[in-house]
Amino acid sequence: AIKILEGRIAKWPGDSEWHYQMAIAKGLSDKTEEALVALNKALELGVHPGRVAADAHDLLKPLRDTEPVKALLSSQANVPTQGPMLGSVTSSGARLWLRTAGPSTVKVVASDEAGKVAATVQSTTAEGADFTTVLSFTGLKPSTRYNYVLTENDQQVPPSFPQAFRTSDSAAAEFSLAFGGGSGYVTKHEHMWDTIGKSKPDLLLLLGDNTYSDDPKSPQMQKFCYYRRQSPLPFRRLTAVTPTYTIWDDHDFGTNDCSGGPAINVPEWKIPVWEVFKQNWVNPAYGGGATQPGCWYDFTKGNVHFIMLDGRYYRDHGTKTMLGPVQKDWLKKTLAASNGVFKVICSPVPWEYRTKGNSRDTWNGFQEERAEIFDFLADNRIGGVLLMSADRHRSDAWKIDRPNGYSLYEFNSSRLTNNHVHKTMADAIFSYNKKQSFGLVTFNTTVDDATVNYSVINIDGEKMHSLDLKRSQLE
């Protein structure tokens, strides 16, 4: 590892990540002074101290008793090391996730714009949950903006960025969301989160390949990748004010193109990976809970219904299912009961067969199940369905014609920060891969014929493509 890192530092001396990993490698090799030099350089180049504090429980533990690291840990003693991250916002509540440097008592106070306290919530963090906690507000008013203030161990946390949210409502609304996948940590692309923030989305949907741990047997590697993803200030600035919803794909569930299989606890790493995932996000639910682990759930924003799918935990090519029977049954019941003007079904992999050639990793490998879902829409006359997905390292729009129903439109985007890129597809409505990009989707259900716009915005904030649809096209 040291030899490889020496080569990378020689090639990219200004990239903080390689200096940081060198600090870990040198520390684990009992080369303390050299490790501290590398760590100091990483901090100088922009590694956030909160990441160091999180890793000091494990990978950086050999340096924990050195004077420089003790001083750093002291500076992080009463502030979140990652977060706060907002999520699960409803018409009457919201949830807030954070991680601390050690066992702590944390309190959050939400106040309306007049300064009146609306809710106060307190919780603790402990080693068993990797020093994370979720604080849940209840009893809030719909369509109301709230500011929130954090206290840790009775000390008010001075905010480094705005901390606020707006509760939802079930009525017609006009709002936007940013979505994508493929957010592996790349130092020079972390400003993508600030670019997204400038669009002021009301939601952030991360549809898989959010961390690229690629090591399901190692909680250590998974946690390292989560700390790396959640520590940088651009990510924290965005998620502190933007409700964030996540699902996983192969690179943050298992390994490339993996299939979990039908059993709940086979392979034996599935439940531990799920536990780490739960510790690091603030979703409203995680599949069917302990009796049926996973990361599927649904939520609403205004009168738009979002249905988030888990395409990995129960995927089985033998029985030709991506979702597994329990999740598929839940999906059908959820769709049948939905009153959403638009019903947005989010998959970690593309629905359109042409996105990845002959690969069986997309819905192309589960054509019978996809046909069953699409037939269910037609048989039950379910209108207003939109499809969203990630996985391909570009941004596409697709039209999927069906013999027994209206054409379905798919919005696909999965190159938020990644260097690696996939070629554009001529058959798509549009296909973009020149730079990192995200999807910006704007809904307006306040008009007689509700509308949705899907735009592709690159990392420089430039709009590259756009598609407009009306609700009447989805009947």
C-alpha positions in Angstrom: 0.0 0.0 0.0 2.8 2.4 0.9 4.6 1.7 -2.4 1.4 2.4 -4.4 0.6 5.5 -2.4 4.2 6.8 -3.0 3.5 6.6 -6.7 0.2 8.3 -6.5 1.6 11.2 -4.3 4.4 11.6 -6.8 1.8 11.9 -9.6 -0.8 13.9 -7.7 1.0 15.8 -4.9 -1.9 18.1 -4.3 -4.6 15.4 -3.8 -5.3 15.2 -0.1 -6.7 11.7 -0.3 -3.4 9.9 -1.0 -1.6 11.8 1.8 -4.5 10.8 4.1 -4.3 7.1 3.1 -0.5 7.3 3.5 -1.0 8.5 7.1 -3.2 5.5 7.8 -0.7 3.1 6.2 2.3 4.6 8.0 0.5 4.6 11.3 -0.4 0.9 10.9 3.2 0.2 10.1 4.4 1.8 13.4 6.0 4.7 11.5 4.4 7.3 13.7 6.4 10.4 12.8 6.1 9.8 9.0 2.4 9.1 9.6 1.9 12.5 11.3 3.7 14.3 8.5 1.4 12.7 6.0 -1.7 13.5 8.1 -0.6 17.1 8.6 -0.3 17.4 4.8 -3.7 15.9 4.2 -5.3 18.3 6.7 -3.4 21.2 5.0 -4.9 20.1 1.6 -8.4 20.0 2.9 -9.3 16.7 4.7 -11.9 17.6 7.3 -10.9 17.0 11.0 -14.2 15.2 11.5 -13.0 12.4 9.2 -9.9 12.1 11.3 -11.9 11.9 14.5 -14.1 9.2 13.0 -11.2 7.1 11.7 -9.3 7.6 15.1 -11.5 4.8 16.5 -10.0 2.3 14.1 -7.7 2.9 11.1 -6.0 5.9 12.7 -6.0 4.5 16.3 -2.2 4.1 16.3 -1.9 7.9 16.2 -4.7 8.6 18.7 -2.3 9.2 21.7 0.1 11.5 19.8 -0.1 15.2 20.8 -1.2 16.5 17.4 -4.1 14.0 17.1 -5.1 14.5 20.7 -5.4 18.2 20.0 -7.4 17.6 16.9 -9.8 15.2 18.8 -10.2 17.9 21.5 -11.3 20.4 18.8 -13.9 17.9 17.6 -15.2 16.9 21.1 -18.4 18.9 21.0 -19.3 19.2 17.3 -20.6 16.6 14.9 -17.9 14.9 12.9 -20.4 14.2 10.1 -23.8 15.7 9.5 -26.2 17.1 10.4 -28.0 15.4 7.5 -31.7 16.1 7.0 -34.2 13.4 5.9 -37.7 11.9 6.2 -39.4 15.3 6.1 -43.2 15.0 6.2 -46.0 17.5 6.7 -45.6 17.2 10.5 -42.1 16.1 11.2 -38.5 15.6 10.1 -35.5 13.6 11.0 -31.9 14.6 11.5 -28.8 12.3 11.4 -25.3 13.0 12.7 -22.1 11.4 14.0 -20.0 12.5 17.0 -16.4 12.0 17.8 -17.3 9.9 20.9 -20.1 9.2 23.3 -22.2 12.4 23.5 -25.5 13.8 24.4 -27.0 15.8 21.5 -30.0 18.1 21.4 -31.6 19.9 18.6 -34.1 22.8 18.8 -36.3 23.7 15.8 -37.8 27.2 15.7 -40.2 28.8 13.2 -39.1 32.0 11.3 -40.5 34.1 14.1 -38.1 32.5 16.5 -40.8 30.5 18.4 -39.5 27.1 19.5 -41.6 24.4 17.8 -39.8 21.2 19.0 -36.8 20.1 21.1 -35.3 16.6 20.7 -32.5 15.0 22.7 -30.5 11.8 22.1 -27.2 10.1 22.8 -24.5 8.6 20.7 -22.5 5.4 21.6 -19.9 3.1 20.1 -22.5 0.4 19.3 -24.1 2.6 16.6 -20.7 4.0 15.5 -21.5 7.2 17.4 -24.5 8.1 15.2 -28.0 9.0 16.1 -31.2 10.1 14.4 -33.3 12.9 16.1 -36.9 12.9 15.1 -39.1 16.0 15.2 -42.9 15.6 15.5 -45.9 17.9 15.9 -44.7 20.5 13.3 -46.9 22.5 11.0 -47.2 21.7 7.3 -45.5 23.9 4.6 -43.6 25.8 7.3 -39.9 26.7 7.3 -37.9 25.8 10.5 -34.4 26.7 11.5 -32.6 24.3 13.8 -29.8 24.7 16.3 -27.6 21.8 17.7 -26.2 21.4 21.2 -23.6 18.7 22.0 -22.8 18.0 25.6 -24.5 21.2 26.7 -22.4 23.3 24.3 -24.1 25.0 21.4 -22.6 23.9 18.1 -21.7 27.0 16.0 -23.1 26.2 12.5 -20.7 26.2 9.7 -23.5 26.4 7.1 -27.3 27.1 7.2 -29.4 24.6 9.1 -33.1 24.7 8.1 -35.9 22.7 6.5 -39.5 23.1 5.2 -42.2 20.7 6.1 -44.2 19.1 3.3 -47.9 19.1 2.5 -50.2 16.7 0.7 -51.6 19.4 -1.6 -50.6 20.3 -5.1 -47.1 21.8 -5.2 -44.3 23.0 -7.4 -40.9 21.7 -6.3 -37.6 20.3 -7.6 -35.3 17.4 -6.7 -31.7 16.6 -7.6 -30.8 13.0 -8.2 -28.0 10.7 -9.4 -25.7 7.9 -8.4 -22.0 7.2 -8.9 -20.7 9.5 -6.2 -17.4 7.8 -5.4 -15.1 10.2 -3.5 -12.9 12.1 -6.0 -11.2 15.1 -4.4 -11.4 17.4 -7.4 -15.1 16.8 -8.0 -16.4 17.3 -4.4 -17.6 20.7 -5.4 -20.4 18.9 -7.3 -22.4 19.1 -4.1 -22.1 22.9 -4.1 -23.2 23.0 -7.8 -26.3 21.0 -6.8 -26.9 23.3 -3.9 -27.0 26.3 -6.2 -30.0 24.8 -7.9 -31.8 24.9 -4.5 -33.5 21.4 -4.8 -36.2 20.5 -2.3 -35.0 16.9 -2.2 -31.8 14.9 -2.9 -32.1 11.3 -4.2 -29.0 9.2 -4.2 -29.8 6.1 -6.2 -26.8 3.9 -5.5 -23.0 3.5 -5.8 -22.8 6.3 -3.2 -19.6 5.1 -1.5 -17.9 2.4 -3.6 -16.7 0.3 -0.6 -16.8 -2.9 -2.7 -15.9 -5.1 0.3 -19.1 -6.6 1.9 -17.0 -8.7 4.4 -15.3 -5.7 5.9 -17.3 -3.2 8.0 -14.0 -1.4 8.4 -13.8 -0.6 4.7 -17.5 0.3 4.5 -17.1 2.8 7.4 -14.0 4.3 6.0 -15.9 5.0 2.8 -18.9 6.4 4.6 -16.6 8.7 6.6 -14.9 9.8 3.4 -18.2 10.5 1.7 -19.9 12.3 4.5 -17.1 14.5 5.9 -16.4 17.1 3.2 -18.1 20.5 3.7 -19.8 20.7 0.3 -21.7 17.4 1.0 -22.6 18.6 4.5 -23.7 22.0 3.3 -26.1 20.4 0.9 -27.6 17.7 3.1 -28.0 20.0 6.2 -30.8 21.8 4.3 -31.9 19.3 1.7 -33.9 16.2 2.7 -31.8 13.2 1.5 -33.1 9.8 0.5 -30.9 6.9 -0.5 -30.8 3.4 -1.9 -27.8 1.2 -2.6 -26.5 -0.5 -5.7 -23.7 -3.1 -6.2 -20.7 -1.0 -5.1 -22.1 -0.1 -1.7 -24.0 -3.3 -1.1 -21.5 -5.9 -2.3 -19.2 -6.1 -5.3 -19.5 -5.3 -9.0 -22.8 -6.7 -10.5 -23.5 -8.7 -7.4 -26.7 -10.6 -6.5 -27.6 -11.1 -2.8 -29.8 -14.1 -3.3 -33.1 -15.2 -1.8 -32.0 -15.8 1.8 -32.1 -13.1 4.5 -28.8 -14.0 6.0 -26.9 -15.8 3.2 -24.2 -14.8 2.4 -23.5 -14.1 6.1 -22.3 -10.5 5.3 -25.8 -9.3 4.1 -27.2 -8.3 7.5 -24.0 -6.6 8.7 -23.8 -4.5 5.5 -27.4 -3.5 6.0 -26.7 -2.5 9.6 -23.8 -0.2 8.5 -26.0 1.2 5.8 -28.7 2.1 8.3 -26.2 3.7 10.6 -25.2 6.1 7.9 -28.4 7.4 6.4 -31.7 8.9 7.5 -34.3 7.1 5.4 -37.9 6.7 6.6 -37.6 2.9 6.5 -35.2 0.1 5.5 -37.2 -2.6 3.7 -39.3 -4.7 6.0 -37.1 -4.1 9.0 -35.3 -6.9 10.9 -37.7 -9.6 9.6 -37.1 -8.6 6.0 -34.0 -6.5 5.6 -33.5 -4.2 2.6 -33.5 -0.6 1.6 -36.9 -0.2 -0.1 -39.5 2.4 1.2 -41.8 5.1 -0.1 -42.5 8.8 0.7 -44.4 11.7 -0.7 -43.6 15.3 -1.5 -46.8 17.3 -2.1 -48.9 15.0 -4.2 -46.0 13.2 -5.8 -45.3 9.7 -4.6 -41.8 8.3 -4.6 -41.2 4.6 -4.5 -37.6 3.5 -3.8 -36.5 0.0 -4.7 -33.8 -2.3 -3.5 -32.3 -4.1 -6.5 -29.6 -6.1 -4.7 -30.5 -7.7 -1.4 -32.8 -10.4 -2.9 -31.6 -10.4 -6.5 -31.5 -13.9 -7.8 -30.8 -14.9 -11.4 -31.9 -18.5 -10.7 -35.5 -17.5 -9.9 -35.2 -14.5 -12.2 -36.1 -11.9 -9.6 -34.4 -8.6 -8.8 -36.8 -7.6 -6.1 -37.7 -10.9 -4.3 -41.3 -11.8 -3.6 -41.9 -9.7 -0.5 -40.6 -6.5 -2.0 -42.5 -7.1 -5.3 -45.7 -7.7 -3.5 -45.1 -4.5 -1.5 -44.5 -2.6 -4.7 -47.7 -3.7 -6.3 -49.8 -2.9 -3.2 -48.1 0.5 -2.9 -48.8 1.4 -6.5 -52.4 0.2 -6.3 -53.0 2.3 -3.3 -51.2 5.4 -4.5 -53.1 8.7 -4.9 -50.0 10.5 -6.3 -50.5 12.7 -9.4 -47.1 11.3 -10.4 -45.7 8.0 -9.1 -41.9 7.9 -9.4 -40.4 4.4 -9.2 -36.7 4.7 -8.5 -34.4 1.8 -9.3 -30.7 1.5 -8.7 -30.2 0.1 -12.3 -31.8 1.1 -15.6 -35.2 -0.1 -16.7 -34.5 0.4 -20.4 -32.8 -2.7 -21.9 -30.6 -0.7 -24.3 -28.6 1.1 -21.6 -25.9 -1.5 -21.1 -25.9 -3.7 -24.2 -26.4 -7.4 -23.4 -25.6 -7.1 -19.7 -27.9 -8.9 -17.4 -27.1 -6.5 -14.5 -29.9 -4.1 -15.5 -33.6 -5.0 -15.8 -32.4 -6.6 -19.1 -31.5 -9.6 -16.9 -35.0 -9.7 -15.3 -37.3 -9.1 -18.3 -40.1 -11.3 -17.1 -40.3 -9.5 -13.8 -40.2 -6.1 -15.5 -43.0 -7.2 -17.8 -45.0 -8.4 -14.8 -44.6 -4.9 -13.1 -45.5 -3.1 -16.4 -48.5 -5.4 -17.0 -49.6 -4.7 -13.4 -49.7 -0.9 -14.3 -51.7 -1.6 -17.4 -54.1 -4.1 -15.8 -54.9 -1.7 -12.9 -54.9 1.4 -15.1 -52.3 3.1 -13.0 -51.4 6.5 -14.6 -48.8 9.0 -13.9 -45.8 6.6 -13.6 -42.3 7.9 -14.1 -39.1 5.9 -13.9 -35.8 7.0 -12.4 -32.5 5.1 -12.2 -28.7 5.3 -11.8 -25.8 2.9 -12.5 -24.7 4.2 -16.0 -21.9 6.8 -15.7 -23.7 9.5 -17.8 -27.2 11.1 -17.9 -29.9 9.8 -20.2 -33.6 10.2 -21.0 -35.4 7.2 -22.4 -38.8 6.4 -23.8 -40.0 2.9 -23.3 -42.9 1.9 -25.5 -45.4 -0.8 -24.3 -47.9 -2.8 -26.2 -50.6 -2.5 -23.5 -50.1 0.9 -22.0 -48.8 4.4 -22.3 -45.1 4.9 -23.0 -43.0 5.1 -19.9 -40.2 7.7 -19.6 -37.0 7.0 -17.7 -34.6 9.6 -16.2 -31.2 8.1 -15.6 -28.1 9.7 -14.1 -25.1 8.3 -12.4 -22.0 10.3 -12.7 -22.2 12.7 -9.9 -18.5 12.7 -9.0 -16.9 9.6 -10.8 -14.0 9.9 -13.1 -15.0 6.7 -15.0 -17.4 7.3 -17.8 -19.7 5.2 -20.1 -20.3 6.0 -23.7 -23.4 7.9 -24.8 -26.3 6.0 -26.4 -27.7 7.0 -29.8 -31.1 5.5 -29.1 -31.8 7.6 -26.1 -33.9 10.8 -26.2 -30.6 12.4 -25.1 -27.4 11.1 -23.5 -24.6 13.1 -21.9 -21.2 12.1 -20.6 -18.7 14.8 -21.2 -18.6 16.0 -17.6 -19.9 14.9 -14.2 -23.7 15.7 -14.1 -26.9 15.3 -12.1 -30.5 15.2 -12.9 -32.7 18.2 -11.9 -36.4 17.2 -11.9 -39.1 19.9 -11.4 -42.7 19.0 -10.8 -45.7 21.4 -11.0 -49.0 19.8 -9.9 -50.8 23.1 -9.4 -51.8 23.4 -13.0 -54.7 21.5 -14.7 -52.4 19.3 -16.6 -49.5 18.7 -14.2 -46.0 19.0 -15.6 -42.5 17.5 -15.0 -39.2 18.7 -16.4 -36.0 16.7 -16.4 -32.8 18.7 -17.0 -29.2 17.5 -17.0 -26.9 19.9 -15.2 -23.2 19.4 -15.4 -20.7 20.0 -12.6 -20.1 23.5 -13.9 -23.8 24.3 -13.5 -24.5 24.3 -17.2 -27.8 22.9 -18.4 -27.0 20.4 -21.2 -30.4 18.8 -22.0 -34.0 19.1 -21.0 -37.3 17.1 -21.4 -40.8 18.3 -20.7 -43.7 16.0 -20.0 -47.4 16.5 -19.1 -49.5 14.3 -16.9 -51.9 13.7 -19.8 -49.1 11.8 -21.6 -49.0 9.2 -18.9 -52.5 7.8 -19.1 
